[in-house]
Amino acid sequence: MCQQHPGEVEPPAGSEPSGHDGPGASEPFPWDVGVYDAHCHPTNTMTSIASIPGMKARALTVMSSRAQDQDLVAEVASEHGSSSQAEVYLVPGFGWHPWFSYQFYDDLSASPTYDGTPSGKISHYDKVLAPSPSSKDVSFSEGLPEPRPLSEFVRETKSRLERYPLALVGEIGLDKAFRLPQSWTSAHEAQRDAGLTPGGREGRRLSPYRVQVAHQVAILQAQLRLAGEMGRAVSVHGVQAHGVVYDTIAKLWKGYERPVTSRRKRKQIAEGAEDFSSSSSDEDDDYTTFTNRGKENKAKPGRTKQGPKPYPPRICMHSFSGPVDVVRQYLHPSVPVKVFFSFSIVVNWSTGGGGKAEEAIRAVPDDRILVESDLHTAGEQMDRYLEEVCRKICKIKGWELREGVEKLGRNWKEFIFG
C-alpha cells in the first residue's frame, strides 16, 4: 500500500509485468514448490475474494489498514481457509495504516488531543494535521469522522490477535508523503463502485493536509508494543521516512540489544583465551558483554530480561524502498529483531525505482528476502505479479529459479512462524 490509494484496484501506470528475461526466462515457473505473498489487500475488493481458492499462490498474508476492513480480514481468514488444508493458506494482519492515523486521538498520552466536544474535534485535527485545517477551511475538519481513542483500537486488535494465533500486526508504519483526500460529496457518492470496500480515495482529489509525523509515531509505537506483548510479527510501511521508522523501532529495543563481540575478542576466543575483559572500548564494537565461569560482567540494563518485550520479534519492511545504508542498520548484529525486506512489482519497479530496489536486494541476506504483490484484488493478476517479482529477485541474486522460489518460501515461513 506504499504508493496506491486504498480502494484503487489497478496498479500504477508502467507497473505491468515486463516479460521475463535473463537466465531461466523460458523455464516454467515452479508453482509446485509454493509461492507466498507476504503482503496484500484483497479485502479492498471483496468481489475478488471468491477467486482465492483457484489461485496458484500457496499463501496470502492479508493486511488490514482502517476501520472498514478489520472485520473483513478476519472473515476472509475464517471463511476461506487459514489452515494447512486450505487451497490457499491465509494469514490475517490487523493494524492501522499511517494514512488513517489522524482518525485516532492518543488517550494513552498525558495530553490527549480530543475532549469529545464538537470544538474538540476541530482542535484535534488542527493539532494532528499540517497545515491546520481551520486556518484554511474549517469545513474540512467538520467532514472528517469523530476521533476514536487509541486505547480502544489496541484492545480490539489484541482480541483479534488472540482469536488468530498466527496473525500479525499490519499494515502499520509512517508516511511523510501522503495527503488526505478531499471530503466526500454527493457526486462522489453517486459514482462509488459498490465492489470496493469503503474508506478508500476512489478518485477524490488530494487535499493539502498531511498527518503530523509525531502523531503517526505515537500510533505506530502503540501497535509495535502490542506486537511485542503478543509476540507477533509486523508488516511495516515506510515512505520518505526510513530514518524515522528505524529510530521509532530502535527506541523500543533500547536496552535489549544483542551482545556484540569485537574482532579482537573473537580472535582471542578462537585462540582459547580463558579470561576476558568487559571493556567495550573497541572502535568496531557497540558494546561487549562477556561471561566468565558463570559470572556475567556488567551487562547493560535489560540484557537478561524475560517475558514480553516492548518490540516485535520479527519485522517485514514491506515494498522496501530505502537505501542500502538502512538495510545495514537493521542487520547490525546488535539488533534483537529479525528484520525481513519484501519487494513488489507495483511499488519497487513502477516508478523508475528498480535500480534502487536491486541494490537493496543484493545487500539483503538470502534468508531475509520476501516477495509480495501489494495488490488490492485477488486472483490471476496477483499470481502474475508474484511470479514476476520472484523471477526478478532470482535473476538479481543469481539463483536458479526453483532454488530461489524455495528459499523465498522458507523465508516467509520463518517470518510468520518464527
Residue, then its C-alpha position, 0 to 999 in steps of 0.5 A: m500500500c506504499q504508493q496506491h490509494p486504498g480502494e484503487v484496484e489497478p496498479p500504477a501506470g508502467s507497473e505491468p509485468s515486463g516479460h521475463d528475461g535473463p537466465g531461466a526466462s523460458e523455464p516454467f515457473p515452479w508453482d509446485v514448490g509454493v509461492y507466498d505473498a507476504h503482503c496484500h489487500p484483497t479485502n479492498t475488493m471483496t468481489s475478488i475474494a471468491s477467486i482465492p481458492g483457484m489461485k496458484a499462490r500457496a499463501l496470502t498474508v492479508m493486511s488490514s489498514r482502517a476501520q472498514d476492513q478489520d472485520l473483513v480480514a478476519e472473515v476472509a481468514s475464517e471463511h476461506g481457509s487459514s489452515s494447512q488444508a486450505e487451497v490457499y493458506l491465509v494469514p490475517g494482519f490487523g493494524w492501522h495504516p499511517w494514512f488513517s492515523y489522524q482518525f485516532y486521538d492518543d488517550l494513552s498520552a498525558s495530553p490527549t488531543y480530543d475532549g469529545t466536544p464538537s470544538g474538540k474535534i476541530s482542535h484535534y485535527d488542527k493539532v494532528l494535521a499540517p497545515s491546520p485545517s481551520s486556518k484554511d477551511v474549517s469545513f474540512s475538519e467538520g467532514l472528517p469522522e469523530p476521533r476514536p481513542l487509541s486505547e480502544f483500537v489496541r484492545e480490539t486488535k489484541s482480541r483479534l490477535e488472540r482469536y488468530p494465533l498466527a496473525l500479525v500486526g499490519e499494515i502499520g508504519l509512517d508516511k511523510a508523503f501522503r495527503l488526505p483526500q478531499s471530503w466526500t460529496s454527493a457526486h462522489e457518492a453517486q459514482r462509488d463502485a459498490g465492489l470496493t470496500p469503503g474508506g478508500r480515495e476512489g478518485r477524490r482529489l488530494s487535499p493539502y493536509r498531511v498527518q503530523v509525523a509525531h502523531q503517526v509515531a505515537i500510533l505506530q509505537a502503540q501497535l509495535r508494543l502490542a506486537g511485542e506483548m503478543g509476540r507477533a510479527v509486523s508488516v511495516h510501511g515506510v515512505q520518505a521516512h526510513g530514518v524515522v521508522y528505524d529510530t521509532i523501532a530502535k527506541l523500543w529495543k533500547g536496552y535489549e540489544r544483542p551482545v556484540t563481540s569485537r574482532r579482537k575478542r573473537k580472535q582471542i576466543a578462537e585462540g582459547a583465551e580463558d579470561f576476558s575483559s568487559s571493556s567495550s572500548d573497541e572502535d568496531d564494537d557497540y558494546t561487549t558483554f562477556t561471561n566468565r565461569g558463570k559470572e556475567n560482567k556488567a551487562k547493560p540494563g535489560r540484557t537478561k530480561q524475560g517475558p514480553k518485550p516492548y518490540p516485535p520479534r520479527i519485522c517485514m519492511h514491506s515494498f522496501s524502498g530505502p537505501v542500502d545504508v538502512v538495510r545495514q542498520y537493521l542487520h547490525p548484529s546488535v539488533p534483537v529483531k529479525v528484520f525481513f525486506s519484501f519487494s513488489i512489482v507495483v511499488n519497487w519497479s513502477t516508478g523508475g525505482g528498480g535500480k534502487a530496489e536491486e541494490a537493496i536486494r543484493a545487500v539483503p541476506d538470502d534468508r531475509i528476502l520476501v516477495e509480495s504483490d501489494l495488490h488490492t484484488a485477488g486472483e490471476q493478476m496477483d499470481r502474475y505479479l508474484e511470479e514476476v517479482c520472484r523471477k526478478i529477485c532470482k535473476i538479481k541474486g543469481w539463483e536458479l529459479r526453483e532454488g530461489v522460489e524455495k528459499l523465498g518460501r522458507n523465508w516467509k515461513e520463518f517470518i510468520f512462524g518464527 
